[in-house]
């Protein structure tokens, strides 16, 4: 999946499951403009196949 995110955000540490420590998969990712703050917002849903945990993550790119 091609992503506009910097490598520090897409590193394996940013996608670790808080419960078991496994790498979480990205189920959904969308980029939109937030005109209130004049930034780009990346909204994505991460899920762990082992724990069945789902996390919604918002990343603001200035």
C-alpha positions in Angstrom: 0.0 0.0 0.0 1.4 3.4 -1.0 1.3 5.9 1.8 2.0 9.6 2.0 3.1 9.2 5.6 6.7 9.8 6.7 8.7 6.6 7.5 8.7 7.5 11.2 4.9 7.1 11.4 4.8 3.9 9.2 7.6 2.2 11.1 6.9 -1.1 12.9 6.9 0.6 16.3 3.9 2.8 15.3 1.9 -0.3 14.3 2.6 -2.6 17.3 -0.4 -4.1 19.2 -0.5 -2.7 22.7 -1.6 -6.0 24.1 0.5 -8.7 22.5 3.3 -6.7 20.7 2.6 -8.1 17.2 2.5 -5.9 14.1 -1.0 -4.7 13.4 -2.4 -4.7 9.8 -3.9 -1.6 8.2 -7.6 -2.3 7.4 -8.5 1.2 6.1 -6.6 4.4 5.4 -7.9 7.7 4.0 -6.3 11.1 3.7 -8.3 14.3 3.9 -7.7 18.0 4.3 -8.7 19.7 7.5 -9.3 23.3 6.6 -9.8 24.5 10.2 -6.1 23.8 11.0 -4.8 23.9 7.4 -3.3 20.4 7.7 -3.7 17.0 6.2 -5.3 14.3 8.3 -4.6 10.6 7.8 -7.3 8.4 9.3 -6.7 4.7 9.5 -8.0 1.6 11.2 -5.4 -0.9 12.6 -6.3 -4.4 13.7 -4.5 -7.2 15.4 -5.3 -10.7 14.0 -4.2 -12.4 17.3 -6.0 -10.3 19.9 -8.9 -9.0 17.7 -8.1 -5.4 18.8 -9.1 -2.6 16.5 -7.6 0.9 16.8 -8.7 4.1 15.0 -5.7 6.3 14.5 -5.6 10.0 13.4 -2.4 11.4 12.2 -2.1 15.2 11.6 0.6 16.2 9.0 1.6 19.9 9.4 
